[in-house]
Amino acid sequence: MTDNAVNPETCDDELEDSSLKAALTETWKTPSGFWNALSTVDHKIIGKRYIFTAFVFLALGGVLAALIRIQLAAPEARLLSADRYNQIFTMHGANMMFLFAVPVMEAMAVYLVPLMVGTRNIAFPRLNAFSYWIYLAGGLLLWIAFALDMGPDVGWFAYVPLSGPQYGAGKRADIWAQMITFTELSALAVSVELVVTIFKQRAPGMSLDRIPLFVWAMLVTSFLVIMAMPAIMVASTSLILDRLVGTHFFNPAEGGDVLLWQHLFWFFGHPEVYIIFLPAAGMVSTMLATFTRRPVFGYLALVMALIATGILAFGLWVHHMFVTGLPRLGESFFTASSMAIAIPAGIQIFCWLATLWDGKPIFKTPLLFIIGFIITFVIGGLTGVMVASVPFDTQVHDTYFVVAHFHYVLVGGAVFPLLGAIYYWLPKITGRTMSERLGRWVFGLIFIGFNLTFFPMHILGLEGMPRRVYTYQPDLAWHGLNLFVSLSSTILIAGFLLFFFDAIRSARRGLPAGPNPWDAPTLEWATTSPPPSYNFSRIPVVNGAYPLWEQPEVLSVAAGLRVGRRELVVTSMAAAEPEAREASPRNSIWPLWTALTTTVMLISSIFSPWAVVWGSIPVVVSLIGWFWPKGTPEDES
Amino acid sequence: VKACYNRALPLLAFFLLTGCAGWQSALDAHGASAISIKQLIILIVLACSVVWMLVMMALIAALRRGRTEQHWPKLDSRHERGMSGIVIAATVVTTVVIGGFTVASFFTTRALSAAGPDDLTIRVGGSQWWWNVEYVDPQPERSFRTANEIHIPVGRNVRFQLEGDDVIHSFWVPSLAGKQDLIPGRPNELSIRAEHEGVYRGQCAEFCGLQHAHMAFLVIADSQDAFNSWADAQRQSAVAASDAEAAAGHDAFLAKACASCHTIRGTSASGTTGPDLTHVGSRKYIAAGLFETSRGSLAAWIADPQTLKPGNNMPMVPLTADELRSISAYMANLK
């Protein structure tokens, strides 16, 4: 805003490096101060908030898991009442799926994707700010309700009729359903931003075959979100309507159907697993190149595997419903499709192994997590093949075998790569490195603790222990293993505590990281750590998939962006040829107001259908404020 | 099981041996379908263990190879092609293994559904949190109702007709067969044949609310003769009170709220919201597997059901000490 001797029309090629940086800082910065912090649209600031919030929810979900394990350590324990326990396991699942796993992957992408594709901000940055506030509001709704003893108690997939008006008393199921609305909104918003950022804002020269694999994974994931979320939106809205205004979508006595809920939920719910796993696979592919000192083997095969997984993900939801009495022939089809998804998963594993085989492994913490990931994820994938078989599944469905299976897939398959990714990218985010020595301890404790905690659950499931039981009777043969599992979980908890300690310590007192501490090949390492508000002083031009390895001395750059206003390069979708200069919005407080008014409307609608009518008025007002033209240079171009 | 002694697979041995314990275990199979599913489980688990070990060997080999030279940016194209061949071969093997599993799974499914004609039909209704059991006979007067304990003749095909009376439940006796959901508005069927006499425990497997954890039942597989005499006894009305205390209990039961929810055939008690109590004293457990049946446990349950199974649908009916004593005597008497 201030005229710092730079004409707003000046282009970046007309300035020396130092004055260019000063001018860009002036244009892109988030000034200090409370309201400025709330108004920022910088993807890095929002991304950091997103990541931090998601890890807070991870810690809270972990506390719930610990309570579950204390309760189950002995038969007929009465530490938790049935009512409290049912809230706790529902909260654990809903929190981990909707408030941690999906958002943390999108959060990493919000921070990293613009840097990895070499642009200055994410597409639709105000929508990005909005999505964070909405996510935060949804999380607070769930946890405040839980603190008030109003937490949902119907399981994270809230089957009707248990969650319906007749059996789900009070507002607990409504809170679950409305929390879904919040997380849907934020996930859809981020997905749209990512698709546009990846398609149109890549650095010149970054053609489709040069996109970092994490970015590819986020592209496929974003499309999965865009296609899967409408199903859950229909489901949760119908449930709210059944509960609030007495529709009968799911009431068999009035012509509704209880299985309809399961079809709609799992049509979303199964892709959801890949919405969590694919970003993790992308992280593995990206980090693996750095730690084997060679390009990942089979780039094309890996991209195709991501896409194939994304497509197949929509064809196997019925394997969650094998014991509901569907026709056997139809079930066999879903056995085949569920097994088939092991093929793209296998291709990825084989490509990673080939990379490790041919490369020069450097055993830093992120690589340890990748190795741990391969060991555990293959187990999770194989037990996935087991539950894809209808007869096998009739014995293990809804037992601890399935609990073990999905923790192997989600923790082994997604959280391990994520922790590796934090060790890998946190130095970029904070500018300080994490401790390699503590990192080894963190990996060791989490890897051993995880396997000792979750492997015995396979056996418990085969021994007949159903999931979601708040206790079990002493005459069943489960108490020994349950006690073992509960004791083992302390190792896992110790590992996570050490991880949080290391992350916080390093952010405050870690050693300076420098721009590229790992000698990594992708663009986010071409700028300082932490990156400046404008990401890159000059927009890089790439001519390979590993630009910092291919042009180690100095990266070629593009010129012609004005420095006095927020501008980005828009490139073509396939070849990433420069097409236009596009304005990027300035900071605005309106996304926050819009999020607040939306929150008020959504929460009040739990209590009265009229809230949708009256509550939409403030939403419209705040949207008008959001889009009101202010005559800034960005508005004009 | 041969695999139990396979030294190469100690983990698996542990897994199978521990699985041999318990009366509610998929690995302790005594029903026709549980036995064939167990065979499928062992086949797939063994094959998957081999696959996992092969992948681990490849991983260890890759990590131990100890390449020191960094040959980027010059990738050896012949070498890359060689690796492509290996990855393609591994993918083909994966596809074949997956295809094998699919076929094995399909044939097991087909074998399970070709069970033959049924000898007996039992209708099971799932309610929060107990099981309503009706033996259906073509002659209506030979049909009868009981709860939470199912007797079947060994070696016969028994057809279970399953439907949820309130929310979704799941009928699961791991030692006899895989589970099948009980869904309101959508009747399901499950055929079970016990191959050995025994007492098998089952439990609701679909989360159904507050007391999901305490919704168990027993399936008792008897010889045909023993089954017939049990069924004949169940068809009878309740036995008359044998002593003065039980007679007082009978009167108190009918005078209090008990009769509005429970049926005791042969008396005026004909409520259907709760389990049929005509022969409750003959059942091994009360309250859906919560306690073994005894006069003491009956008295404890009647005195305070909400502490023993919080949230269940049986209210605490205020009783004097004498009433409680006599009703529990009467219940225990209902053999």
Contacts between the chains, C-beta under 8 A, distances in Angstrom:
chain1	res1	chain2	res2	distance
A	81	B	310	6.4
A	82	B	210	5.0
A	82	B	211	6.2
A	82	B	213	7.0
A	82	B	310	5.7
A	82	B	311	6.2
A	83	B	210	6.2
A	83	B	310	7.4
A	83	B	311	6.9
A	86	B	209	7.7
A	86	B	210	6.6
A	86	B	212	8.0
A	154	B	207	7.8
A	155	B	207	5.0
A	159	B	167	7.7
A	159	B	168	5.8
A	159	B	206	7.5
A	159	B	207	7.4
A	161	B	166	7.1
A	161	B	167	5.0
A	161	B	168	7.3
A	161	B	184	6.1
A	162	B	167	4.4
A	162	B	168	7.0
A	162	B	207	7.2
A	162	B	208	6.5
A	162	B	209	5.8
A	166	B	166	7.9
A	167	B	128	7.8
A	167	B	166	6.6
A	167	B	167	5.4
A	167	B	209	6.6
A	252	B	184	5.3
A	252	B	185	2.7
A	252	B	186	7.3
A	253	B	185	7.4
A	257	B	185	7.1
A	257	B	186	7.9
A	258	B	168	6.6
A	258	B	183	5.9
A	258	B	184	5.9
A	258	B	185	6.4
A	258	B	186	7.2
A	259	B	183	6.7
A	259	B	186	6.5
A	293	B	70	4.5
A	293	B	72	5.9
A	294	B	70	7.4
A	294	B	71	7.1
A	294	B	72	4.8
A	294	B	75	7.1
A	295	B	72	6.9
A	295	B	75	7.2
A	297	B	80	7.3
A	297	B	83	6.0
A	297	B	87	7.5
A	298	B	84	7.4
A	298	B	87	6.3
A	301	B	87	7.1
A	323	B	170	6.3
A	323	B	178	7.1
A	323	B	179	5.1
A	323	B	180	5.6
A	323	B	181	5.2
A	323	B	205	8.0
A	324	B	181	4.9
A	324	B	183	6.4
A	324	B	186	7.9
A	324	B	188	7.7
A	325	B	180	6.5
A	325	B	181	6.4
A	325	B	183	7.0
A	325	B	186	6.6
A	325	B	188	3.8
A	325	B	189	7.7
A	328	B	109	5.9
A	328	B	113	6.0
A	331	B	109	7.5
A	332	B	102	8.0
A	332	B	105	7.7
A	332	B	106	5.4
A	332	B	109	6.5
A	335	B	102	5.9
A	335	B	105	5.5
A	335	B	106	7.2
A	336	B	102	5.2
A	339	B	98	4.5
A	339	B	99	8.0
A	339	B	101	6.0
A	339	B	102	5.2
A	340	B	98	6.8
A	342	B	94	6.4
A	342	B	98	5.4
A	343	B	91	6.6
A	343	B	94	5.8
A	343	B	95	5.8
A	343	B	98	6.7
A	346	B	90	7.0
A	346	B	91	6.0
A	346	B	94	4.1
A	347	B	87	7.1
A	347	B	91	5.5
A	349	B	55	6.8
A	350	B	86	7.6
A	350	B	87	4.4
A	350	B	90	4.7
A	350	B	91	6.5
A	351	B	87	6.1
A	353	B	55	7.5
A	353	B	58	5.2
A	353	B	59	6.1
A	353	B	62	5.5
A	354	B	62	7.9
A	354	B	83	4.6
A	354	B	86	6.9
A	354	B	87	5.7
A	356	B	59	7.1
A	356	B	62	4.0
A	356	B	63	6.3
A	357	B	58	7.7
A	357	B	61	7.1
A	357	B	62	3.8
A	357	B	65	6.2
A	357	B	83	7.4
A	358	B	67	7.5
A	358	B	79	7.1
A	358	B	83	6.4
A	359	B	67	6.9
A	360	B	67	4.7
A	360	B	68	6.6
A	360	B	69	7.2
A	360	B	70	5.2
A	361	B	62	7.8
A	361	B	63	5.8
A	361	B	67	8.0
A	371	B	59	7.1
A	371	B	63	7.1
A	374	B	55	7.5
A	374	B	59	5.9
A	375	B	56	6.8
A	375	B	59	7.2
A	378	B	51	7.9
A	378	B	52	5.6
A	378	B	55	5.2
A	378	B	56	7.9
A	379	B	52	6.3
A	382	B	48	4.0
A	382	B	51	6.3
A	382	B	52	6.0
A	383	B	48	7.7
A	385	B	44	7.3
A	385	B	48	6.7
A	385	B	98	6.8
A	385	B	101	6.2
A	386	B	41	7.7
A	386	B	44	5.5
A	386	B	45	7.2
A	386	B	48	6.8
A	388	B	101	7.8
A	388	B	105	7.8
A	389	B	40	6.9
A	389	B	44	6.6
A	389	B	101	6.3
A	389	B	102	7.8
A	389	B	104	7.6
A	389	B	105	3.7
A	389	B	108	7.7
A	390	B	105	6.1
A	390	B	109	5.3
A	391	B	33	7.8
A	391	B	36	7.5
A	391	B	37	4.8
A	391	B	40	5.5
A	391	B	105	6.2
A	391	B	108	4.3
A	391	B	109	5.6
A	391	B	112	6.2
A	391	B	178	6.5
A	392	B	37	6.7
A	392	B	40	5.9
A	392	B	41	5.8
A	392	B	44	6.3
A	392	B	105	6.9
A	393	B	178	7.7
A	394	B	37	6.9
A	394	B	177	7.6
A	394	B	178	2.4
A	394	B	179	5.6
A	394	B	180	7.4
A	395	B	26	4.2
A	395	B	34	7.5
A	395	B	37	5.5
A	395	B	41	6.9
A	395	B	174	6.3
A	395	B	178	4.9
A	395	B	179	7.4
A	396	B	26	7.3
A	397	B	178	8.0
A	397	B	179	6.4
A	397	B	205	7.2
A	398	B	170	6.4
A	398	B	179	7.3
A	398	B	205	4.6
A	398	B	206	5.9
A	398	B	207	7.6
A	399	B	205	6.9
A	458	B	15	7.3
A	459	B	15	5.5
A	459	B	18	5.7
A	459	B	19	6.6
A	462	B	15	7.8
A	462	B	19	5.4
A	462	B	25	6.8
A	462	B	26	5.0
A	462	B	27	5.4
A	462	B	41	7.5
A	463	B	18	7.2
A	463	B	19	6.0
A	463	B	21	7.2
A	463	B	22	5.5
A	463	B	24	7.4
A	463	B	25	4.6
A	463	B	26	7.5
A	463	B	27	7.0
A	463	B	174	8.0
A	464	B	22	6.5
A	464	B	24	3.7
A	464	B	25	4.9
A	464	B	26	6.4
A	464	B	172	7.9
A	464	B	174	4.3
A	464	B	175	8.0
A	464	B	201	7.7
A	464	B	203	7.1
A	466	B	172	7.4
A	466	B	203	5.9
A	466	B	204	7.2
A	466	B	205	4.6
A	466	B	212	7.9
A	467	B	207	7.6
A	468	B	207	4.2
A	468	B	212	6.2
A	469	B	212	6.3
A	469	B	213	3.7
A	470	B	212	7.7
A	470	B	213	4.9
A	471	B	213	5.3
A	472	B	213	6.7
A	473	B	216	7.7
A	473	B	289	7.2
A	473	B	290	7.9
A	476	B	22	6.3
A	476	B	24	6.3
A	476	B	201	7.7
A	477	B	21	4.4
A	477	B	22	3.7
A	477	B	25	7.3
A	478	B	22	7.8
A	481	B	18	7.5
A	549	B	72	6.4
A	549	B	73	6.4
A	550	B	73	6.6
